[in-house]
């Protein structure tokens, strides 16, 4: 499950990057798109820049 969540967040970020710059993408955008809570995001990543790496 953990790897699937990470992969889903990565794919969501890539989709959003096609629409707007990184500094305009919020964690809420990503978590709403994937269907997880913000706390689940923070379980896997420290912040959005950690996800980029």
TAZIWO-V896611 format. One record per pair of residues at least 24 apart in sequence whose ideal C-beta (glycine too) atoms are under 6 Angstrom apart, sorted by the first residue. I is the first residue (numbers start at 1). J is the second residue. Records with the same first field share a line. If there is no record, write none. Layout:
I: J  J
This chain:
6: 44
8: 34
9: 34
13: 51
